[in-house]
Structures are given as structure tokens and as C-alpha cells.
Amino acid sequence: MKNDEWETYEAKEEDKAFEHLTKTLQQIEDARVVYIDDFIPEGEEESDQILKKR
């Protein structure tokens, strides 16, 4: 493999790795979404809860 071919191959592999990392980070961010309805006891309303964002 010539030097130019290697640099092109290496750049493509870096792009793939970056895309994979970006996708993984997006999945982590999506997993952090929490819906308050999941934690409100039955019979109470959202306005009865004290919400704190971390």
C-alpha cells in the first residue's frame, strides 16, 4: 500500500470511528431522558412534585 493510499485508508477509518462515537454519545444522551410521569405516585399530579434538575 502506498503512503497516499494508507493516509486515505487511515482517514476513512478515523471517520468511521468518529461516526460510531457520535452515535454512541447520542444513545447515551437519549437514555438520560426521564419522564416525570414514571415517578408520580398514583393519585398525585405533577404540580404536587418538587422537581430538581441535576
Buried (B, 14 or more C-beta within 10 A) or exposed (E): EEEEEEEEEEEEEEEEEEEEEEEEEEEEEEEEEEEEEEEEEEEEEEEEEEEEEE
